[in-house]
Amino acid sequence: MKSFLLSFILLLGINFSFGQTSYKEYVTLRVQYGNSIAGYKYEIYLDIGTSGSHSMSGQVTNVDEHVIIADDYGKQVFESDMDLLNYLGKKGWVVISTGEIDILDQHYYTYLLEREVIK
């Protein structure tokens, strides 16, 4: 009887897992360092794309040099790339690539992050 019950529970768990689908989504964090008249300049920008189908769509706002993310705890304001990376890491995001890019005459450091979303 115990082995039948264990087999039934295992089969039930397998059936539930077949009903789930998963996909990966990505974000890019761009960071720019520099000097200004007021001193050291530091800007971060979080890019989730423009499709509107991203799980963070409507939650991310890039304002001036910082990123604002609206979550269950209110608006989180990030002025540091490390603070933002730590926050995203707690939400399941993983850095998969880093690099440097030039956009027009600006030089940026980039982090590409991914997360698996299970529906």
Z-matrix of the N, CA and C atoms (Angstrom, degrees):
N
C 1 1.447
C 2 1.536 1 110.86
N 3 1.333 2 116.14 1 -42.26
C 4 1.462 3 119.65 2 179.89
C 5 1.521 4 110.88 3 -62.84
N 6 1.340 5 116.90 4 -41.35
C 7 1.466 6 119.13 5 -179.24
C 8 1.523 7 110.49 6 -67.86
N 9 1.339 8 117.80 7 -35.16
C 10 1.464 9 120.18 8 176.78
C 11 1.520 10 110.36 9 -64.64
N 12 1.324 11 116.96 10 -44.25
C 13 1.462 12 121.37 11 179.81
C 14 1.528 13 111.07 12 -63.25
N 15 1.323 14 116.79 13 -42.43
C 16 1.464 15 120.80 14 178.11
C 17 1.530 16 110.42 15 -63.71
N 18 1.311 17 117.63 16 -43.92
C 19 1.472 18 121.33 17 178.27
C 20 1.518 19 110.90 18 -62.29
N 21 1.329 20 116.54 19 -40.85
C 22 1.465 21 120.90 20 179.72
C 23 1.532 22 110.89 21 -63.63
N 24 1.317 23 116.80 22 -43.48
C 25 1.471 24 121.01 23 179.70
C 26 1.526 25 110.07 24 -64.60
N 27 1.334 26 117.54 25 -42.31
C 28 1.466 27 120.48 26 178.54
C 29 1.525 28 111.35 27 -63.24
N 30 1.319 29 117.42 28 -43.36
C 31 1.463 30 120.65 29 178.59
C 32 1.520 31 111.37 30 -64.85
N 33 1.313 32 116.48 31 -39.15
C 34 1.459 33 120.81 32 178.04
C 35 1.518 34 110.54 33 -62.30
N 36 1.325 35 117.45 34 -42.49
C 37 1.462 36 121.62 35 177.37
C 38 1.508 37 111.86 36 -64.11
N 39 1.326 38 117.66 37 -39.15
C 40 1.463 39 121.12 38 178.72
C 41 1.524 40 109.99 39 -65.08
N 42 1.314 41 118.37 40 -41.19
C 43 1.461 42 121.21 41 179.56
C 44 1.514 43 111.78 42 -63.31
N 45 1.314 44 117.67 43 -38.64
C 46 1.458 45 120.12 44 178.15
C 47 1.518 46 111.29 45 -66.24
N 48 1.327 47 117.85 46 -36.86
C 49 1.460 48 119.89 47 -178.20
C 50 1.523 49 111.54 48 -70.55
N 51 1.338 50 118.55 49 -27.55
C 52 1.455 51 119.94 50 178.18
C 53 1.516 52 112.01 51 -70.12
N 54 1.323 53 118.16 52 -24.33
C 55 1.452 54 121.48 53 -179.51
C 56 1.516 55 113.34 54 -78.75
N 57 1.320 56 117.70 55 -10.52
C 58 1.461 57 121.17 56 -177.49
C 59 1.523 58 110.24 57 -93.29
N 60 1.318 59 114.73 58 144.12
C 61 1.456 60 119.94 59 172.89
C 62 1.519 61 107.82 60 -119.13
N 63 1.306 62 115.98 61 153.87
C 64 1.454 63 119.46 62 178.07
C 65 1.523 64 109.18 63 -137.22
N 66 1.297 65 114.52 64 156.00
C 67 1.458 66 121.58 65 176.13
C 68 1.520 67 107.49 66 -151.63
N 69 1.321 68 115.57 67 164.94
C 70 1.461 69 120.52 68 178.99
C 71 1.514 70 109.10 69 -107.65
N 72 1.313 71 114.90 70 143.41
C 73 1.459 72 120.32 71 173.18
C 74 1.523 73 108.27 72 -129.02
N 75 1.334 74 114.88 73 161.82
C 76 1.462 75 120.70 74 -169.93
C 77 1.526 76 111.20 75 -133.38
N 78 1.324 77 115.14 76 153.88
C 79 1.463 78 122.73 77 170.10
C 80 1.519 79 107.71 78 -138.03
N 81 1.316 80 115.05 79 155.83
C 82 1.458 81 120.96 80 174.21
C 83 1.516 82 108.37 81 -120.91
N 84 1.313 83 116.56 82 131.13
C 85 1.457 84 123.04 83 173.50
C 86 1.515 85 107.18 84 -105.87
N 87 1.340 86 116.61 85 120.73
C 88 1.464 87 121.46 86 177.01
C 89 1.520 88 108.71 87 -108.28
N 90 1.322 89 115.28 88 137.49
C 91 1.464 90 122.03 89 -178.88
C 92 1.517 91 108.39 90 -128.44
N 93 1.337 92 115.97 91 135.27
C 94 1.461 93 120.89 92 177.34
C 95 1.520 94 108.55 93 -127.35
N 96 1.329 95 115.36 94 130.09
C 97 1.456 96 122.13 95 176.69
C 98 1.521 97 108.05 96 -110.80
N 99 1.308 98 116.62 97 150.48
C 100 1.453 99 118.86 98 176.93
C 101 1.515 100 112.09 99 -179.73
N 102 1.319 101 115.45 100 -175.81
C 103 1.464 102 122.26 101 178.16
C 104 1.518 103 109.30 102 -113.93
N 105 1.314 104 114.98 103 149.09
C 106 1.459 105 120.60 104 173.88
C 107 1.519 106 108.23 105 -138.78
N 108 1.304 107 116.45 106 178.02
C 109 1.462 108 120.56 107 179.14
C 110 1.531 109 110.62 108 -61.26
N 111 1.332 110 116.05 109 -36.14
C 112 1.467 111 120.50 110 -179.08
C 113 1.525 112 112.95 111 -79.62
N 114 1.326 113 117.57 112 -6.78
C 115 1.461 114 120.43 113 -179.59
C 116 1.513 115 111.63 114 129.64
N 117 1.310 116 115.59 115 -146.74
C 118 1.455 117 122.45 116 -176.95
C 119 1.523 118 110.72 117 -70.31
N 120 1.311 119 118.09 118 132.74
C 121 1.464 120 123.91 119 -178.91
C 122 1.528 121 108.79 120 -107.53
N 123 1.325 122 115.40 121 135.41
C 124 1.453 123 120.89 122 -175.50
C 125 1.520 124 107.26 123 -145.70
N 126 1.337 125 118.14 124 119.96
C 127 1.455 126 121.59 125 -178.98
C 128 1.520 127 110.08 126 -129.46
N 129 1.341 128 116.16 127 140.25
C 130 1.453 129 120.70 128 173.29
C 131 1.527 130 108.79 129 -125.66
N 132 1.337 131 115.50 130 150.34
C 133 1.451 132 121.84 131 -178.33
C 134 1.524 133 107.69 132 -145.84
N 135 1.337 134 117.27 133 128.66
C 136 1.459 135 122.29 134 178.98
C 137 1.519 136 108.44 135 -107.55
N 138 1.327 137 116.41 136 120.51
C 139 1.466 138 122.64 137 -177.82
C 140 1.525 139 109.24 138 -107.49
N 141 1.348 140 116.62 139 117.20
C 142 1.465 141 121.59 140 177.39
C 143 1.521 142 111.71 141 -107.32
N 144 1.323 143 117.24 142 -0.23
C 145 1.451 144 120.79 143 -178.44
C 146 1.524 145 110.67 144 95.72
N 147 1.321 146 116.07 145 -176.87
C 148 1.467 147 120.54 146 -174.97
C 149 1.524 148 113.54 147 -122.43
N 150 1.322 149 118.58 148 3.46
C 151 1.464 150 120.37 149 -172.98
C 152 1.527 151 113.44 150 -70.22
N 153 1.311 152 118.42 151 -26.26
C 154 1.459 153 121.16 152 -177.11
C 155 1.517 154 113.53 153 84.86
N 156 1.332 155 117.79 154 -6.60
C 157 1.463 156 120.33 155 -179.91
C 158 1.529 157 112.65 156 -94.66
N 159 1.313 158 117.45 157 -1.38
C 160 1.466 159 122.18 158 179.84
C 161 1.528 160 109.09 159 -69.42
N 162 1.319 161 117.23 160 145.25
C 163 1.470 162 120.61 161 -178.58
C 164 1.530 163 112.23 162 -64.66
N 165 1.337 164 118.18 163 -20.73
C 166 1.464 165 121.24 164 179.03
C 167 1.532 166 112.09 165 -98.98
N 168 1.322 167 116.71 166 7.42
C 169 1.463 168 120.58 167 -179.53
C 170 1.523 169 109.90 168 -59.99
N 171 1.329 170 116.62 169 131.67
C 172 1.454 171 121.76 170 -178.28
C 173 1.517 172 114.51 171 85.40
N 174 1.329 173 117.59 172 -6.41
C 175 1.460 174 121.38 173 -178.49
C 176 1.524 175 112.57 174 -104.46
N 177 1.329 176 118.00 175 -20.95
C 178 1.461 177 121.95 176 -173.05
C 179 1.516 178 110.43 177 -105.07
N 180 1.338 179 115.25 178 130.31
C 181 1.454 180 121.88 179 175.28
C 182 1.520 181 107.88 180 -131.10
N 183 1.323 182 116.18 181 128.72
C 184 1.460 183 122.08 182 175.49
C 185 1.518 184 107.70 183 -100.68
N 186 1.330 185 117.03 184 114.02
C 187 1.458 186 122.08 185 -177.16
C 188 1.525 187 108.67 186 -125.67
N 189 1.329 188 115.74 187 123.64
C 190 1.462 189 121.30 188 179.61
C 191 1.526 190 109.94 189 50.57
N 192 1.306 191 117.28 190 -117.12
C 193 1.463 192 121.07 191 -175.94
C 194 1.519 193 113.44 192 -100.98
N 195 1.320 194 119.22 193 6.78
C 196 1.451 195 119.85 194 -175.25
C 197 1.529 196 111.66 195 -132.51
N 198 1.342 197 114.64 196 170.73
C 199 1.461 198 123.17 197 -178.74
C 200 1.520 199 108.41 198 -116.73
N 201 1.321 200 116.16 199 136.39
C 202 1.463 201 122.10 200 175.54
C 203 1.522 202 107.67 201 -116.05
N 204 1.326 203 116.44 202 128.30
C 205 1.460 204 121.76 203 176.87
C 206 1.526 205 107.64 204 -121.09
N 207 1.322 206 116.50 205 122.70
C 208 1.463 207 122.25 206 176.17
C 209 1.525 208 107.62 207 -89.03
N 210 1.333 209 116.22 208 117.55
C 211 1.462 210 120.08 209 178.06
C 212 1.524 211 109.29 210 -128.80
N 213 1.324 212 116.88 211 -166.22
C 214 1.466 213 121.45 212 -177.75
C 215 1.522 214 112.96 213 -63.18
N 216 1.325 215 117.96 214 -17.91
C 217 1.463 216 122.35 215 -177.36
C 218 1.522 217 112.55 216 -102.07
N 219 1.322 218 117.61 217 8.96
C 220 1.458 219 121.42 218 -178.66
C 221 1.510 220 110.52 219 107.45
N 222 1.312 221 115.59 220 -156.80
C 223 1.464 222 120.46 221 -179.70
C 224 1.524 223 109.94 222 -92.08
N 225 1.329 224 114.84 223 124.33
C 226 1.456 225 122.06 224 177.47
C 227 1.529 226 107.55 225 -100.61
N 228 1.317 227 117.87 226 124.87
C 229 1.460 228 122.19 227 -179.23
C 230 1.526 229 108.51 228 -106.05
N 231 1.339 230 115.82 229 127.81
C 232 1.460 231 121.63 230 -178.58
C 233 1.518 232 109.27 231 -119.91
N 234 1.319 233 115.61 232 125.88
C 235 1.460 234 121.91 233 177.03
C 236 1.521 235 110.90 234 -114.07
N 237 1.320 236 117.26 235 -2.26
C 238 1.463 237 123.33 236 -176.85
C 239 1.522 238 109.34 237 -127.07
N 240 1.329 239 116.46 238 138.28
C 241 1.457 240 119.48 239 177.36
C 242 1.529 241 111.23 240 -65.08
N 243 1.317 242 118.44 241 -35.46
C 244 1.460 243 120.64 242 -179.89
C 245 1.528 244 111.68 243 -68.67
N 246 1.329 245 117.25 244 -39.49
C 247 1.461 246 119.48 245 176.38
C 248 1.524 247 110.46 246 -62.30
N 249 1.336 248 116.25 247 -42.15
C 250 1.458 249 120.39 248 179.73
C 251 1.526 250 111.23 249 -68.18
N 252 1.340 251 117.88 250 -41.33
C 253 1.461 252 120.34 251 177.38
C 254 1.523 253 111.81 252 -63.23
N 255 1.328 254 117.63 253 -39.96
C 256 1.472 255 120.63 254 177.14
C 257 1.529 256 110.83 255 -63.81
N 258 1.319 257 117.24 256 -42.49
C 259 1.466 258 121.82 257 178.00
C 260 1.538 259 110.33 258 -61.06
N 261 1.334 260 116.25 259 -49.33
C 262 1.464 261 120.13 260 -179.24
C 263 1.528 262 111.17 261 -64.36
N 264 1.338 263 117.62 262 -36.98
C 265 1.462 264 120.90 263 176.92
C 266 1.516 265 111.96 264 -60.21
N 267 1.322 266 117.31 265 -39.50
C 268 1.469 267 120.90 266 177.40
C 269 1.521 268 111.75 267 -67.34
N 270 1.325 269 117.03 268 -22.23
C 271 1.467 270 122.08 269 179.10
C 272 1.528 271 112.21 270 -92.34
N 273 1.340 272 117.39 271 5.75
C 274 1.455 273 121.02 272 175.76
C 275 1.514 274 115.71 273 99.35
N 276 1.323 275 118.34 274 2.02
C 277 1.458 276 121.65 275 179.46
C 278 1.526 277 109.52 276 -79.85
N 279 1.336 278 116.16 277 142.82
C 280 1.460 279 122.85 278 -178.94
C 281 1.526 280 108.39 279 -127.40
N 282 1.338 281 117.14 280 131.90
C 283 1.464 282 121.11 281 176.22
C 284 1.522 283 107.70 282 -72.40
N 285 1.345 284 116.36 283 123.81
C 286 1.458 285 119.71 284 179.89
C 287 1.530 286 112.30 285 -111.58
N 288 1.342 287 116.25 286 -13.66
C 289 1.459 288 118.91 287 -179.51
C 290 1.521 289 109.30 288 -161.17
N 291 1.314 290 115.39 289 147.12
C 292 1.461 291 121.17 290 172.92
C 293 1.520 292 107.68 291 -130.98
N 294 1.311 293 116.05 292 158.64
C 295 1.460 294 118.32 293 179.36
C 296 1.511 295 111.36 294 -176.00
N 297 1.303 296 114.33 295 -174.22
C 298 1.458 297 122.10 296 177.77
C 299 1.520 298 107.97 297 -128.13
N 300 1.340 299 116.58 298 138.54
C 301 1.465 300 120.65 299 177.63
C 302 1.521 301 109.52 300 -137.62
N 303 1.319 302 115.17 301 156.29
C 304 1.459 303 122.25 302 173.41
C 305 1.519 304 107.99 303 -113.30
N 306 1.318 305 116.04 304 126.07
C 307 1.460 306 121.89 305 174.31
C 308 1.520 307 106.11 306 -118.20
N 309 1.323 308 114.82 307 114.19
C 310 1.460 309 121.86 308 -171.73
C 311 1.522 310 108.31 309 55.52
N 312 1.319 311 118.68 310 -118.87
C 313 1.469 312 119.31 311 -179.53
C 314 1.527 313 111.88 312 -105.68
N 315 1.332 314 117.37 313 17.40
C 316 1.464 315 121.47 314 -178.89
C 317 1.534 316 110.68 315 -106.98
N 318 1.321 317 116.70 316 140.52
C 319 1.464 318 123.01 317 179.42
C 320 1.528 319 108.51 318 -106.95
N 321 1.343 320 116.73 319 128.75
C 322 1.461 321 122.23 320 -177.64
C 323 1.521 322 111.07 321 -127.49
N 324 1.326 323 115.14 322 149.48
C 325 1.449 324 122.85 323 167.14
C 326 1.521 325 105.86 324 -99.71
N 327 1.332 326 116.79 325 138.92
C 328 1.459 327 119.40 326 -175.27
C 329 1.523 328 111.48 327 -126.75
N 330 1.315 329 114.24 328 150.92
C 331 1.457 330 123.31 329 172.33
C 332 1.522 331 106.39 330 -127.23
N 333 1.322 332 117.76 331 127.03
C 334 1.453 333 122.41 332 173.36
C 335 1.515 334 107.09 333 -102.16
N 336 1.334 335 116.18 334 124.89
C 337 1.458 336 121.21 335 -178.52
C 338 1.531 337 109.30 336 -120.20
N 339 1.346 338 115.30 337 149.61
C 340 1.447 339 119.98 338 175.23
C 341 1.526 340 109.84 339 -132.23
N 342 1.327 341 114.00 340 158.98
C 343 1.464 342 120.58 341 177.34
C 344 1.516 343 107.47 342 -148.70
N 345 1.317 344 115.95 343 139.60
C 346 1.458 345 120.17 344 175.70
C 347 1.519 346 108.38 345 -89.30
N 348 1.306 347 115.02 346 129.65
C 349 1.459 348 121.93 347 179.69
C 350 1.515 349 107.73 348 -109.67
N 351 1.314 350 116.44 349 126.63
C 352 1.466 351 121.70 350 -179.73
C 353 1.518 352 107.85 351 -109.08
N 354 1.309 353 114.53 352 125.91
C 355 1.475 354 120.01 353 178.03
C 356 1.490 355 110.75 354 -114.81
